[in-house]
Amino acid sequence: MLKPSTILVFLSLCLLLLSRCSPVAERSSATEVIPFEVEEATIADIHQAFREGSCTCEQLVTTYLQRIEQYDKPTKLNAIVVTNQEAIAAAKALDQEYGKTKRLRQLHCIPLIVKDNYNTIGLQTAAGSLAMKGFIPEEDAYQVRVLKEAGAIVLAKSNMAEWAFSPMVSISSIAGETLNPYNLQHVPAGSSGGTAAAVAANLGTVGLGTDTGNSIRGPSSHNALVGFRSTLGLTSRHGIVPLYLRNDVGGPMARTVEDATKILEVIAGYDPNDPLTRYSQGKVHQSYTQFLDKDGLKGARIGVLRTLSDNNPDPQVQALFEQAIADLRKLGAEVVDSVEIIDFDSLRQDQWCAVFLEDINAYLASQGEKVPVRSLEEIVASGKYSPYIKENLQYFLEHQDNQDDPNHTCSDAYTDPKRVSFRMAVEQAMDRHQLGAIIYPTWNHPPAKVGDFKGYKGDNSQVIAPHTGQPAFTVPMGYTYDNLPAGLQFLGRMFDEPTLIKYTYSYEQGTQHRKPPARFSQNPSLSK
């Protein structure tokens, strides 16, 4: 007969195992519950676990915080700047709410990794800069606010390229360099590399990034994630530290198309604090998840932009792209190979306007008395910045590109003649071939090695969408040398996110390329 003390120890161990949130909870019998695993868990998985009682919000948030402690600094991944000390309290409140109402909010207790350039109440927002250390905004960015209202929890702020200057690396003076979880000798791209690395390594469920030219799609591609750059004007940028506000878009970075779509569904819509969102009025769908169709590629017409895909590609990325085209056809799409955009080379020229000085000064002026620096001049004078951005800061201090050029308005995608002409040329090519989307590799080359600034090659994200304002989504396309991910990009028509959701979801479900990085997985079978 067992001693009472032995029985007590045994029961305590059982309770401990059952309380651990550690993919989807399943009931293997009427009496046995398999503990919920957070690795690769989706929003739907988490909500199902709450309903089944195999996990609570507090347990979920605690498990993610433990993973951050276990993996982020010890491996030198360095994706996280600060964790939210109020996250557990928020989780307990959501548990109490669910206990009373038996209803889950749209994003009930979904832990968010938020890029360090989003304003967050009670949590440092520094845009990667030591010059902003300790700054805590008095209000949330619009996207953060509406996500919290939907039940999401800001779990942590992620590292980024300082002031979002680099599309290649995510290095900041406040937190150092973020590495690629699939191979720590390589970069995660920039500037949202911290969010990408954290979500890829399962340190949070979903994330927020920003994209001026590349910075949602590039890091998503380099980290086997889904990244949505939505139509310019569909989502608000209010409360996001700007790079070039005329190009900036904030949006989701996730492990699945479904999760990214659920984030977009909450953040899309008009915000009076961002005048550009007036163009979205009457064009926002109440539900975007309705377009998640596994058969979404059947009958689709998709064009291949060889102008980008054949521009000095790495042979392994090229092979993945050719396989992606074959897979699209196998899944029912009619692929037009290839599509020519008339005057493409001339239209893409002289589209950038370096308006950082104007935009950052306006942002800092709006943040009240507590902001540590109040102008770009003060940032430069402080000396608190990474050496690699010194030339950028000095350039922006001395120049505002095209501001004195009477032929260049440097305005938004709806009123700038050069941008409108570029978009019209792209849409006319789509019209000629009756296309729902145009595809190309997100990057023509694999992630560069850490420290190899000359390895920045093949970034296709910069070329079209930032200037035309069109939506562009990237999804995992497979893996190259040393297990390094590559992404497939779908470019769509203005406000036609529904078509891109259908196409990317169908491709994702038909290929299943996503797998977690082995170094950060406690379940080896998921990484195979």
Kinemage of the C-alpha trace (Angstrom):
@kinemage 1
@onewidth
@group {chain A} dominant
@subgroup {mainchain}
@vectorlist {calphas} color= white
{ca met a 1} P 0.000 0.000 0.000
{ca leu a 2} L 1.261 3.449 -0.964
{ca lys a 3} L 1.893 5.952 1.773
{ca pro a 4} L -0.437 9.010 1.860
{ca ser a 5} L 2.579 11.264 1.284
{ca thr a 6} L 3.512 9.320 -1.866
{ca ile a 7} L -0.041 9.598 -3.199
{ca leu a 8} L -0.016 13.327 -2.504
{ca val a 9} L 3.236 13.824 -4.439
{ca phe a 10} L 1.869 11.762 -7.345
{ca leu a 11} L -1.348 13.806 -7.493
{ca ser a 12} L 0.610 17.062 -7.349
{ca leu a 13} L 2.727 15.992 -10.320
{ca cys a 14} L -0.403 15.088 -12.296
{ca leu a 15} L -1.965 18.471 -11.599
{ca leu a 16} L 1.250 20.227 -12.630
{ca leu a 17} L 1.329 18.397 -15.968
{ca leu a 18} L -2.317 19.174 -16.686
{ca ser a 19} L -1.853 22.838 -15.889
{ca arg a 20} L 0.957 23.312 -18.394
{ca cys a 21} L 0.101 25.019 -21.661
{ca ser a 22} L 2.780 23.619 -23.632
{ca pro a 23} P -0.254 22.051 -31.322
{ca val a 24} L -3.898 21.483 -30.270
{ca ala a 25} L -5.365 19.966 -27.141
{ca glu a 26} L -7.194 16.728 -27.861
{ca arg a 27} L -9.264 14.477 -25.672
{ca ser a 28} L -7.898 10.965 -26.185
{ca ser a 29} L -10.538 9.478 -23.904
{ca ala a 30} L -13.286 10.571 -21.539
{ca thr a 31} L -10.800 10.828 -18.682
{ca glu a 32} L -7.480 11.829 -20.277
{ca val a 33} L -6.560 15.329 -21.500
{ca ile a 34} L -3.361 15.932 -23.456
{ca pro a 35} L -1.770 19.232 -22.307
{ca phe a 36} L -2.059 22.118 -24.750
{ca glu a 37} L 1.184 22.951 -26.572
{ca val a 38} L 1.873 26.514 -27.671
{ca glu a 39} L 4.308 25.556 -30.445
{ca glu a 40} L 2.641 26.390 -33.771
{ca ala a 41} L -0.663 26.981 -31.956
{ca thr a 42} L -3.147 29.070 -33.914
{ca ile a 43} L -5.792 31.459 -32.652
{ca ala a 44} L -8.412 28.782 -33.294
{ca asp a 45} L -6.357 26.188 -31.383
{ca ile a 46} L -6.058 28.478 -28.381
{ca his a 47} L -9.747 29.310 -28.281
{ca gln a 48} L -10.640 25.629 -28.573
{ca ala a 49} L -8.357 24.878 -25.620
{ca phe a 50} L -10.121 27.563 -23.564
{ca arg a 51} L -13.506 26.045 -24.385
{ca glu a 52} L -12.298 22.539 -23.509
{ca gly a 53} L -10.743 23.724 -20.270
{ca ser a 54} L -7.308 22.338 -21.137
{ca cys a 55} L -5.721 25.782 -20.807
{ca thr a 56} L -6.459 29.148 -19.242
{ca cys a 57} L -5.386 32.580 -20.415
{ca glu a 58} L -3.057 32.926 -17.435
{ca gln a 59} L -1.406 29.588 -18.196
{ca leu a 60} L -1.035 30.505 -21.876
{ca val a 61} L 0.593 33.864 -21.207
{ca thr a 62} L 2.834 32.349 -18.541
{ca thr a 63} L 4.033 29.671 -20.949
{ca tyr a 64} L 4.904 32.207 -23.637
{ca leu a 65} L 6.786 34.350 -21.116
{ca gln a 66} L 8.691 31.250 -20.020
{ca arg a 67} L 9.587 30.522 -23.651
{ca ile a 68} L 10.901 34.077 -24.049
{ca glu a 69} L 13.041 33.628 -20.938
{ca gln a 70} L 14.231 30.191 -22.078
{ca tyr a 71} L 15.019 31.004 -25.688
{ca asp a 72} L 15.436 34.698 -26.498
{ca lys a 73} L 18.561 35.872 -24.664
{ca pro a 74} L 20.135 32.438 -23.946
{ca thr a 75} L 20.305 31.630 -27.678
{ca lys a 76} L 21.203 35.238 -28.567
{ca leu a 77} L 18.155 35.343 -30.849
{ca asn a 78} L 17.532 38.755 -29.298
{ca ala a 79} L 14.061 39.315 -30.718
{ca ile a 80} L 12.527 40.906 -27.615
{ca val a 81} L 13.248 44.357 -26.159
{ca val a 82} L 10.861 44.324 -23.189
{ca thr a 83} L 8.083 42.068 -21.928
{ca asn a 84} L 4.828 43.418 -20.594
{ca gln a 85} L 4.849 43.225 -16.796
{ca glu a 86} L 1.042 43.644 -16.809
{ca ala a 87} L 0.424 40.714 -19.168
{ca ile a 88} L -0.361 38.229 -16.368
{ca ala a 89} L -2.799 40.630 -14.748
{ca ala a 90} L -4.523 41.169 -18.104
{ca ala a 91} L -4.712 37.400 -18.562
{ca lys a 92} L -6.300 36.894 -15.155
{ca ala a 93} L -8.901 39.537 -15.954
{ca leu a 94} L -9.751 37.801 -19.233
{ca asp a 95} L -10.073 34.464 -17.408
{ca gln a 96} L -12.497 36.053 -14.969
{ca glu a 97} L -14.458 37.587 -17.827
{ca tyr a 98} L -14.748 34.251 -19.628
{ca gly a 99} L -15.736 32.545 -16.411
{ca lys a 100} L -18.638 34.939 -16.043
{ca thr a 101} L -19.788 35.366 -19.643
{ca lys a 102} L -18.773 32.002 -21.174
{ca arg a 103} L -18.052 34.037 -24.297
{ca leu a 104} L -14.702 34.581 -25.981
{ca arg a 105} L -13.914 37.900 -27.575
{ca gln a 106} L -12.735 37.900 -31.205
{ca leu a 107} L -9.063 37.724 -30.151
{ca his a 108} L -9.597 36.670 -26.539
{ca cys a 109} L -6.192 36.282 -24.836
{ca ile a 110} L -4.150 36.146 -28.032
{ca pro a 111} L -0.561 37.119 -27.078
{ca leu a 112} L 0.829 39.759 -29.443
{ca ile a 113} L 4.436 40.541 -30.275
{ca val a 114} L 4.439 44.258 -31.123
{ca lys a 115} L 7.209 46.023 -33.014
{ca asp a 116} L 8.974 48.684 -30.968
{ca asn a 117} L 7.660 51.527 -33.160
{ca tyr a 118} L 4.009 51.057 -32.112
{ca asn a 119} L 2.863 53.254 -29.236
{ca thr a 120} L 1.845 51.120 -26.251
{ca ile a 121} L 0.372 52.490 -23.032
{ca gly a 122} L 2.512 51.561 -20.036
{ca leu a 123} L 5.213 49.940 -22.172
{ca gln a 124} L 8.344 51.521 -23.606
{ca thr a 125} L 8.195 52.632 -27.239
{ca ala a 126} L 11.647 53.534 -28.532
{ca ala a 127} L 11.754 52.696 -32.281
{ca gly a 128} L 15.018 50.903 -31.493
{ca ser a 129} L 16.751 54.075 -30.346
{ca leu a 130} L 18.610 54.751 -27.113
{ca ala a 131} L 17.590 58.367 -27.623
{ca met a 132} L 14.006 57.240 -26.840
{ca lys a 133} L 14.842 54.937 -23.939
{ca gly a 134} L 12.232 55.031 -21.207
{ca phe a 135} L 9.571 56.772 -23.271
{ca ile a 136} L 6.107 55.450 -22.406
{ca pro a 137} L 3.293 56.841 -24.580
{ca glu a 138} L 0.051 58.067 -23.069
{ca glu a 139} L -2.093 56.302 -25.654
{ca asp a 140} L -1.944 53.147 -27.735
{ca ala a 141} L -1.435 53.165 -31.473
{ca tyr a 142} L -4.813 52.699 -33.187
{ca gln a 143} L -4.025 49.123 -34.209
{ca val a 144} L -2.870 48.184 -30.718
{ca arg a 145} L -5.985 49.725 -29.170
{ca val a 146} L -8.491 47.899 -31.362
{ca leu a 147} L -6.650 44.598 -30.983
{ca lys a 148} L -6.727 44.966 -27.192
{ca glu a 149} L -10.420 45.797 -27.371
{ca ala a 150} L -10.868 42.520 -29.275
{ca gly a 151} L -9.197 40.725 -26.359
{ca ala a 152} L -5.565 40.495 -27.474
{ca ile a 153} L -2.730 40.970 -24.955
{ca val a 154} L 0.471 42.857 -25.745
{ca leu a 155} L 2.990 40.258 -24.590
{ca ala a 156} L 6.221 42.016 -25.564
{ca lys a 157} L 7.821 44.696 -27.707
{ca ser a 158} L 10.173 43.392 -30.385
{ca asn a 159} L 13.513 44.594 -31.680
{ca met a 160} L 13.798 46.377 -35.012
{ca ala a 161} L 16.183 48.158 -37.312
{ca glu a 162} L 16.738 51.474 -35.558
{ca trp a 163} L 14.190 54.040 -36.754
{ca ala a 164} L 13.233 51.356 -39.334
{ca phe a 165} L 16.120 52.395 -41.581
{ca ser a 166} L 17.318 48.978 -42.762
{ca pro a 167} L 15.437 46.408 -44.854
{ca met a 168} L 18.266 43.906 -44.431
{ca val a 169} L 19.075 43.775 -40.701
{ca ser a 170} L 17.297 44.392 -37.399
{ca ile a 171} L 19.966 46.148 -35.345
{ca ser a 172} L 19.149 48.801 -32.749
{ca ser a 173} L 21.130 50.816 -30.232
{ca ile a 174} L 18.624 49.890 -27.537
{ca ala a 175} L 18.751 46.105 -27.958
{ca gly a 176} L 21.502 45.049 -30.376
{ca glu a 177} L 21.067 42.626 -33.287
{ca thr a 178} L 18.293 40.101 -33.857
{ca leu a 179} L 19.252 36.806 -35.502
{ca asn a 180} L 17.361 34.380 -37.729
{ca pro a 181} L 15.925 31.483 -35.671
{ca tyr a 182} L 16.266 29.073 -38.600
{ca asn a 183} L 20.002 29.680 -38.689
{ca leu a 184} L 21.549 31.995 -36.123
{ca gln a 185} L 24.418 32.815 -38.474
{ca his a 186} L 21.983 34.651 -40.764
{ca val a 187} L 19.857 37.808 -40.592
{ca pro a 188} L 16.072 37.896 -40.208
{ca ala a 189} L 15.892 40.895 -42.605
{ca gly a 190} L 14.635 44.290 -41.439
{ca ser a 191} L 13.159 46.330 -40.105
{ca ser a 192} L 10.538 44.126 -38.408
{ca gly a 193} L 13.031 41.321 -37.814
{ca gly a 194} L 12.311 41.139 -34.086
{ca thr a 195} L 8.630 40.468 -34.611
{ca ala a 196} L 9.416 37.922 -37.330
{ca ala a 197} L 12.005 36.029 -35.292
{ca ala a 198} L 9.779 35.976 -32.200
{ca val a 199} L 6.669 34.723 -33.985
{ca ala a 200} L 8.663 32.177 -35.996
{ca ala a 201} L 10.237 30.850 -32.778
{ca asn a 202} L 6.816 30.640 -31.080
{ca leu a 203} L 7.544 33.335 -28.496
{ca gly a 204} L 4.070 34.746 -29.188
{ca thr a 205} L 1.016 33.781 -31.213
{ca val a 206} L 0.964 36.590 -33.784
{ca gly a 207} L 2.805 39.855 -34.343
{ca leu a 208} L 2.632 43.383 -35.678
{ca gly a 209} L 5.180 44.829 -38.053
{ca thr a 210} L 5.455 47.884 -40.271
{ca asp a 211} L 6.287 48.007 -43.965
{ca thr a 212} L 7.633 51.094 -45.704
{ca gly a 213} L 9.265 49.172 -48.533
{ca asn a 214} L 9.922 45.649 -47.312
{ca ser a 215} L 9.673 45.420 -43.593
{ca ile a 216} L 6.650 43.152 -43.079
{ca arg a 217} L 7.146 40.987 -46.156
{ca gly a 218} L 10.946 40.677 -46.096
{ca pro a 219} L 11.256 39.433 -42.499
{ca ser a 220} L 8.195 37.208 -42.964
{ca ser a 221} L 9.825 35.623 -46.012
{ca his a 222} L 13.125 35.116 -44.167
{ca asn a 223} L 11.328 33.475 -41.221
{ca ala a 224} L 8.756 31.196 -42.921
{ca leu a 225} L 5.859 33.453 -41.957
{ca val a 226} L 2.820 34.994 -43.569
{ca gly a 227} L 3.079 38.772 -43.917
{ca phe a 228} L 0.328 41.126 -45.086
{ca arg a 229} L 1.103 44.544 -46.505
{ca ser a 230} L -2.486 45.687 -47.032
{ca thr a 231} L -3.750 48.431 -49.333
{ca leu a 232} L -2.341 51.803 -48.328
{ca gly a 233} L -5.228 53.428 -46.488
{ca leu a 234} L -7.009 50.252 -45.365
{ca thr a 235} L -5.433 50.398 -41.907
{ca ser a 236} L -4.508 53.305 -39.649
{ca arg a 237} L -0.900 54.319 -38.957
{ca his a 238} L -1.859 56.604 -36.066
{ca gly a 239} L 0.519 56.093 -33.146
{ca ile a 240} L 3.198 54.346 -35.190
{ca val a 241} L 6.631 55.986 -35.349
{ca pro a 242} L 6.959 56.872 -39.059
{ca leu a 243} L 9.721 56.298 -41.562
{ca tyr a 244} L 8.081 57.676 -44.710
{ca leu a 245} L 4.443 58.153 -43.791
{ca arg a 246} L 3.512 58.322 -47.479
{ca asn a 247} L 4.536 54.651 -47.768
{ca asp a 248} L 4.128 53.242 -44.249
{ca val a 249} L 1.705 50.386 -43.578
{ca gly a 250} L 1.291 48.495 -40.304
{ca gly a 251} L -0.014 44.965 -40.268
{ca pro a 252} L 0.081 41.307 -39.282
{ca met a 253} L 2.941 38.827 -39.271
{ca ala a 254} L 1.761 35.316 -38.439
{ca arg a 255} L 2.434 31.615 -38.869
{ca thr a 256} L -0.746 31.050 -40.870
{ca val a 257} L -2.864 32.934 -43.389
{ca glu a 258} L -5.897 32.388 -41.167
{ca asp a 259} L -4.272 34.093 -38.176
{ca ala a 260} L -3.015 37.017 -40.275
{ca thr a 261} L -6.520 37.403 -41.685
{ca lys a 262} L -8.031 37.476 -38.201
{ca ile a 263} L -5.700 40.339 -37.267
{ca leu a 264} L -6.476 42.238 -40.472
{ca glu a 265} L -10.199 41.842 -39.798
{ca val a 266} L -9.804 43.790 -36.552
{ca ile a 267} L -7.410 46.531 -37.666
{ca ala a 268} L -8.977 47.401 -41.056
{ca gly a 269} L -11.158 50.475 -41.215
{ca tyr a 270} L -11.505 54.214 -40.983
{ca asp a 271} L -9.671 56.175 -38.294
{ca pro a 272} L -10.165 59.971 -38.237
{ca asn a 273} L -6.625 60.312 -36.870
{ca asp a 274} L -5.229 58.912 -40.128
{ca pro a 275} L -6.745 60.897 -43.022
{ca leu a 276} L -5.561 58.358 -45.594
{ca thr a 277} L -8.037 55.807 -44.222
{ca arg a 278} L -10.891 57.860 -45.677
{ca tyr a 279} L -10.141 56.057 -48.942
{ca ser a 280} L -11.140 52.795 -47.276
{ca gln a 281} L -14.654 53.930 -46.483
{ca gly a 282} L -17.202 51.680 -48.171
{ca lys a 283} L -14.466 49.198 -49.101
{ca val a 284} L -13.861 47.416 -45.778
{ca his a 285} L -15.355 43.951 -45.356
{ca gln a 286} L -16.925 43.220 -41.991
{ca ser a 287} L -15.529 39.685 -42.299
{ca tyr a 288} L -12.306 38.792 -44.044
{ca thr a 289} L -12.217 35.253 -42.671
{ca gln a 290} L -15.121 34.403 -45.016
{ca phe a 291} L -12.565 34.402 -47.834
{ca leu a 292} L -10.472 31.585 -46.326
{ca asp a 293} L -11.192 29.020 -49.048
{ca lys a 294} L -9.048 25.905 -49.495
{ca asp a 295} L -10.263 25.742 -53.098
{ca gly a 296} L -9.595 29.429 -53.654
{ca leu a 297} L -7.129 28.804 -56.474
{ca lys a 298} L -9.567 26.841 -58.635
{ca gly a 299} L -10.273 28.988 -61.673
{ca ala a 300} L -7.900 31.737 -60.503
{ca arg a 301} L -5.812 33.577 -63.080
{ca ile a 302} L -2.359 34.528 -61.813
{ca gly a 303} L 0.458 36.242 -63.689
{ca val a 304} L 4.210 35.675 -63.285
{ca leu a 305} L 6.343 38.827 -63.252
{ca arg a 306} L 9.550 37.500 -64.770
{ca thr a 307} L 10.968 41.031 -64.770
{ca leu a 308} L 11.503 40.511 -61.032
{ca ser a 309} L 11.782 36.739 -60.632
{ca asp a 310} L 14.465 36.406 -63.333
{ca asn a 311} L 16.586 39.286 -62.043
{ca asn a 312} L 19.768 37.444 -61.033
{ca pro a 313} L 18.036 34.876 -58.788
{ca asp a 314} L 19.808 32.416 -56.542
{ca pro a 315} L 19.340 28.985 -58.201
{ca gln a 316} L 17.714 27.434 -55.123
{ca val a 317} L 15.229 30.281 -54.753
{ca gln a 318} L 14.550 30.059 -58.475
{ca ala a 319} L 13.876 26.321 -58.166
{ca leu a 320} L 11.419 26.955 -55.323
{ca phe a 321} L 9.648 29.595 -57.389
{ca glu a 322} L 9.279 27.263 -60.387
{ca gln a 323} L 7.883 24.603 -58.052
{ca ala a 324} L 5.455 27.178 -56.624
{ca ile a 325} L 4.177 27.901 -60.136
{ca ala a 326} L 3.677 24.166 -60.701
{ca asp a 327} L 1.876 23.889 -57.362
{ca leu a 328} L -0.437 26.787 -58.226
{ca arg a 329} L -1.410 25.014 -61.432
{ca lys a 330} L -1.903 21.738 -59.589
{ca leu a 331} L -4.225 23.539 -57.167
{ca gly a 332} L -6.397 24.769 -60.023
{ca ala a 333} L -4.955 28.127 -61.048
{ca glu a 334} L -4.359 29.206 -64.612
{ca val a 335} L -0.885 30.746 -64.594
{ca val a 336} L 0.037 33.334 -67.220
{ca asp a 337} L 3.802 33.088 -67.647
{ca ser a 338} L 4.795 35.784 -68.065
{ca val a 339} L 3.255 39.261 -67.729
{ca glu a 340} L 4.766 42.483 -69.021
{ca ile a 341} L 4.039 45.843 -67.406
{ca ile a 342} L 4.448 48.530 -70.049
{ca asp a 343} L 7.172 51.084 -69.248
{ca phe a 344} L 7.918 49.222 -66.021
{ca asp a 345} L 11.574 50.270 -65.770
{ca ser a 346} L 10.860 53.956 -66.290
{ca leu a 347} L 7.755 54.068 -64.083
{ca arg a 348} L 9.540 52.496 -61.120
{ca gln a 349} L 12.219 55.196 -61.138
{ca asp a 350} L 12.215 58.257 -58.838
{ca gln a 351} L 9.323 57.023 -56.713
{ca trp a 352} L 10.967 57.477 -53.309
{ca cys a 353} L 10.757 60.630 -51.233
{ca ala a 354} L 12.960 60.888 -48.150
{ca val a 355} L 10.490 62.647 -45.860
{ca phe a 356} L 11.759 61.212 -42.573
{ca leu a 357} L 12.726 64.591 -41.101
{ca glu a 358} L 9.264 66.064 -41.598
{ca asp a 359} L 7.448 62.924 -40.458
{ca ile a 360} L 9.559 62.134 -37.382
{ca asn a 361} L 9.460 65.737 -36.175
{ca ala a 362} L 5.664 65.757 -36.468
{ca tyr a 363} L 5.415 62.458 -34.564
{ca leu a 364} L 7.721 63.622 -31.749
{ca ala a 365} L 5.844 66.921 -31.452
{ca ser a 366} L 2.596 64.994 -30.943
{ca gln a 367} L 3.906 62.940 -28.014
{ca gly a 368} L 3.793 65.583 -25.305
{ca glu a 369} L 6.331 66.771 -22.755
{ca lys a 370} L 7.637 63.345 -21.721
{ca val a 371} L 9.245 62.451 -25.032
{ca pro a 372} L 13.064 62.421 -24.524
{ca val a 373} L 13.914 64.054 -27.879
{ca arg a 374} L 11.753 66.415 -29.897
{ca ser a 375} L 13.372 66.574 -33.318
{ca leu a 376} L 15.739 64.781 -35.649
{ca glu a 377} L 18.328 67.420 -34.800
{ca glu a 378} L 18.134 66.415 -31.122
{ca ile a 379} L 18.416 62.722 -32.032
{ca val a 380} L 21.617 63.374 -33.947
{ca ala a 381} L 22.992 65.667 -31.248
{ca ser a 382} L 22.380 63.029 -28.567
{ca gly a 383} L 24.845 60.626 -30.187
{ca lys a 384} L 22.572 57.784 -29.050
{ca tyr a 385} L 22.317 55.678 -32.169
{ca ser a 386} L 23.903 52.654 -33.824
{ca pro a 387} L 26.999 53.432 -35.903
{ca tyr a 388} L 25.507 51.872 -39.033
{ca ile a 389} L 22.734 54.490 -39.247
{ca lys a 390} L 24.936 57.551 -38.768
{ca glu a 391} L 25.035 58.355 -42.484
{ca asn a 392} L 21.256 57.935 -42.753
{ca leu a 393} L 20.614 60.342 -39.894
{ca gln a 394} L 23.000 62.916 -41.300
{ca tyr a 395} L 21.496 62.603 -44.760
{ca phe a 396} L 17.933 63.093 -43.538
{ca leu a 397} L 19.032 66.052 -41.452
{ca glu a 398} L 20.464 67.742 -44.532
{ca his a 399} L 18.115 66.629 -47.294
{ca gln a 400} L 14.469 66.124 -48.073
{ca asp a 401} L 14.526 64.333 -51.404
{ca asn a 402} L 12.434 65.838 -54.187
{ca gln a 403} L 10.825 68.415 -51.928
{ca asp a 404} L 12.067 71.212 -54.191
{ca asp a 405} L 11.327 69.343 -57.414
{ca pro a 406} L 8.208 70.908 -59.039
{ca asn a 407} L 7.610 67.683 -60.979
{ca his a 408} L 7.415 65.546 -57.861
{ca thr a 409} L 4.624 66.092 -55.364
{ca cys a 410} L 5.878 63.551 -52.794
{ca ser a 411} L 2.273 62.958 -51.810
{ca asp a 412} L 0.145 59.885 -51.191
{ca ala a 413} L -0.652 56.991 -53.518
{ca tyr a 414} L -4.021 58.500 -54.457
{ca thr a 415} L -2.873 61.973 -55.512
{ca asp a 416} L 0.792 61.719 -56.573
{ca pro a 417} L 0.790 61.570 -60.409
{ca lys a 418} L 3.899 59.376 -60.574
{ca arg a 419} L 2.426 56.847 -58.168
{ca val a 420} L -0.955 56.836 -59.869
{ca ser a 421} L 0.670 56.282 -63.286
{ca phe a 422} L 2.687 53.355 -61.957
{ca arg a 423} L -0.409 51.745 -60.437
{ca met a 424} L -2.428 52.254 -63.616
{ca ala a 425} L 0.258 50.469 -65.636
{ca val a 426} L 0.211 47.497 -63.233
{ca glu a 427} L -3.590 47.331 -63.211
{ca gln a 428} L -3.750 47.596 -67.011
{ca ala a 429} L -1.433 44.582 -67.281
{ca met a 430} L -3.712 42.713 -64.871
{ca asp a 431} L -6.758 43.766 -66.893
{ca arg a 432} L -5.228 42.610 -70.195
{ca his a 433} L -4.753 39.119 -68.819
{ca gln a 434} L -7.768 39.152 -66.473
{ca leu a 435} L -5.517 38.453 -63.477
{ca gly a 436} L -6.485 38.286 -59.824
{ca ala a 437} L -2.835 38.591 -58.726
{ca ile a 438} L 0.762 38.809 -59.888
{ca ile a 439} L 3.462 36.662 -58.271
{ca tyr a 440} L 7.232 36.786 -57.769
{ca pro a 441} L 9.683 35.634 -55.060
{ca thr a 442} L 9.641 37.966 -52.056
{ca trp a 443} L 13.441 37.799 -52.154
{ca asn a 444} L 15.483 36.356 -55.037
{ca his a 445} L 18.216 35.367 -52.581
{ca pro a 446} L 18.325 33.607 -49.197
{ca pro a 447} L 18.920 35.552 -45.965
{ca ala a 448} L 22.394 37.067 -45.845
{ca lys a 449} L 24.957 36.094 -43.254
{ca val a 450} L 25.245 38.242 -40.147
{ca gly a 451} L 27.687 41.081 -40.793
{ca asp a 452} L 27.545 40.705 -44.578
{ca phe a 453} L 26.009 44.000 -45.647
{ca lys a 454} L 27.045 43.222 -49.229
{ca gly a 455} L 24.784 40.173 -49.071
{ca tyr a 456} L 21.709 42.394 -49.390
{ca lys a 457} L 20.494 41.110 -52.763
{ca gly a 458} L 17.208 40.227 -54.370
{ca asp a 459} L 14.669 42.244 -52.335
{ca asn a 460} L 11.623 42.444 -54.625
{ca ser a 461} L 9.254 43.972 -52.078
{ca gln a 462} L 10.603 47.503 -52.568
{ca val a 463} L 9.696 47.745 -56.234
{ca ile a 464} L 5.900 47.986 -56.658
{ca ala a 465} L 3.511 47.956 -53.692
{ca pro a 466} L 5.080 50.732 -51.573
{ca his a 467} L 4.622 53.171 -54.463
{ca thr a 468} L 1.398 52.007 -56.084
{ca gly a 469} L -0.346 51.444 -52.744
{ca gln a 470} L -1.469 47.958 -53.772
{ca pro a 471} L -1.733 45.067 -51.298
{ca ala a 472} L 1.034 42.465 -51.344
{ca phe a 473} L 1.104 39.286 -49.236
{ca thr a 474} L 3.960 36.853 -48.713
{ca val a 475} L 3.624 33.178 -47.730
{ca pro a 476} L 6.233 30.442 -47.140
{ca met a 477} L 7.527 28.922 -50.386
{ca gly a 478} L 10.024 26.416 -48.981
{ca tyr a 479} L 13.621 26.311 -47.762
{ca thr a 480} L 17.048 26.790 -49.327
{ca tyr a 481} L 20.601 26.210 -48.106
{ca asp a 482} L 21.022 25.447 -44.425
{ca asn a 483} L 17.258 25.389 -43.794
{ca leu a 484} L 16.784 29.069 -44.695
{ca pro a 485} L 13.203 30.027 -45.657
{ca ala a 486} L 11.995 31.704 -48.844
{ca gly a 487} L 8.677 33.443 -49.568
{ca leu a 488} L 6.217 33.733 -52.449
{ca gln a 489} L 4.616 37.149 -52.919
{ca phe a 490} L 1.138 37.858 -54.308
{ca leu a 491} L 0.402 41.401 -55.526
{ca gly a 492} L -3.278 42.355 -55.844
{ca arg a 493} L -5.575 45.195 -56.854
{ca met a 494} L -6.421 48.079 -54.537
{ca phe a 495} L -8.645 46.951 -51.646
{ca asp a 496} L -8.842 43.437 -53.100
{ca glu a 497} L -7.529 41.727 -49.977
{ca pro a 498} L -10.309 39.104 -50.321
{ca thr a 499} L -8.744 37.699 -53.496
{ca leu a 500} L -5.268 37.625 -51.974
{ca ile a 501} L -6.622 35.872 -48.880
{ca lys a 502} L -8.277 33.218 -51.072
{ca tyr a 503} L -5.132 32.641 -53.136
{ca thr a 504} L -2.603 32.627 -50.301
{ca tyr a 505} L -4.764 30.445 -48.062
{ca ser a 506} L -5.344 27.909 -50.826
{ca tyr a 507} L -1.622 27.834 -51.673
{ca glu a 508} L -0.658 27.505 -48.001
{ca gln a 509} L -3.128 24.683 -47.380
{ca gly a 510} L -2.080 22.897 -50.557
{ca thr a 511} L 1.659 23.019 -49.864
{ca gln a 512} L 2.089 23.210 -46.054
{ca his a 513} L 5.604 24.665 -46.192
{ca arg a 514} L 5.576 26.236 -42.740
{ca lys a 515} L 7.588 24.468 -40.034
{ca pro a 516} L 9.093 25.855 -36.822
{ca pro a 517} L 12.853 26.374 -36.428
{ca ala a 518} L 14.315 23.191 -34.921
{ca arg a 519} L 16.580 25.044 -32.464
{ca phe a 520} L 13.506 26.551 -30.798
{ca ser a 521} L 11.248 23.526 -30.795
{ca gln a 522} L 10.620 21.137 -27.925
{ca asn a 523} L 8.631 18.949 -30.324
{ca pro a 524} L 11.068 17.698 -33.028
{ca ser a 525} L 8.263 16.182 -35.129
{ca leu a 526} L 6.940 19.683 -35.897
{ca ser a 527} L 10.256 20.758 -37.429
{ca lys a 528} L 10.567 17.884 -39.886
